[in-house]
């Protein structure tokens, strides 16, 4: 499972805020796909959609 931490960089206030965490279950997604997904979901909520960036992390989930 791959998780994307979505952040927004506000250049006017010089602050970075964590907006959300997106989770993907499909195999081996590209980082660029996660960025497009985040900009599509949160681009209208913020002033500048180019201020959105992601950091991805892999999480191993075991269901017994």
Secondary structure, 3 states (H helix, E strand, C coil): CEEEEEEEEECCCCEEEEEEEEEECCCCCCHHHHHHHHHHHHCCCCCCHHHEEEEEEECCCCCC
